[in-house]
């Protein structure tokens, strides 16, 4: 069973998802086949969200006001 994360998008009045080509090839899925899906929203994990930002510098500090 392939496990993929996909993003929803709106088309007309429906919300759709696309199954990536790699997953369809792995599972042998063809156009017109009936599929059973388990739908779960992904919880956002913000751990590591600032990775790559780097440390604050002296220029990043706010000036004090009188």
C-alpha positions as CSV (number, residue, x, y, z in Angstrom):
1,X,0.0,0.0,0.0
2,X,1.5,3.4,-1.0
3,X,1.3,6.2,1.4
4,X,1.4,9.7,-0.1
5,X,0.6,13.2,1.1
6,X,-1.4,15.3,-1.3
7,X,-2.8,18.8,-1.2
8,X,-6.5,19.4,-1.9
9,X,-7.7,21.9,-4.5
10,X,-11.1,23.2,-5.6
11,X,-12.5,22.4,-9.0
12,X,-16.0,23.8,-9.5
13,X,-18.0,22.9,-6.4
14,X,-15.8,19.9,-5.5
15,X,-12.5,19.5,-3.6
16,X,-10.2,17.1,-5.4
17,X,-6.8,15.4,-4.9
18,X,-4.5,14.0,-7.5
19,X,-2.7,10.7,-6.9
20,X,1.0,11.1,-7.9
21,X,2.2,9.1,-10.9
22,X,4.7,7.2,-8.8
23,X,1.9,5.9,-6.5
24,X,-0.3,4.9,-9.4
25,X,2.6,2.9,-11.0
26,X,3.5,1.3,-7.7
27,X,-0.1,0.2,-7.0
28,X,-1.0,-0.5,-10.6
29,X,-3.9,1.9,-10.6
30,X,-5.4,2.7,-14.0
31,X,-8.0,5.3,-15.0
32,X,-11.6,4.4,-14.3
33,X,-10.8,2.0,-11.5
34,X,-12.8,2.1,-8.2
35,X,-10.6,2.9,-5.2
36,X,-11.2,2.9,-1.4
37,X,-9.6,5.8,0.4
38,X,-9.0,6.3,4.1
39,X,-9.1,10.1,4.5
40,X,-7.2,11.8,7.4
41,X,-6.2,15.4,7.9
42,X,-2.5,15.8,8.6
43,X,-1.7,17.5,11.8
44,X,0.7,20.4,11.4
45,X,3.8,19.9,13.4
46,X,5.6,23.2,13.7
47,X,8.7,21.6,15.2
48,X,11.6,22.6,13.0
49,X,9.6,25.2,11.1
50,X,12.3,27.8,11.6
51,X,15.1,25.5,10.5
52,X,17.6,27.3,8.3
53,X,16.6,30.8,9.6
54,X,19.8,31.2,11.6
55,X,20.6,33.1,14.8
56,X,19.4,36.7,15.4
57,X,22.1,39.3,14.7
58,X,22.6,42.7,16.4
59,X,20.8,44.3,13.4
60,X,17.7,42.1,14.1
61,X,17.2,43.6,17.6
62,X,14.5,46.2,18.1
63,X,15.5,49.7,19.1
64,X,14.2,50.8,22.5
65,X,11.9,53.8,22.7
66,X,11.9,56.6,25.2
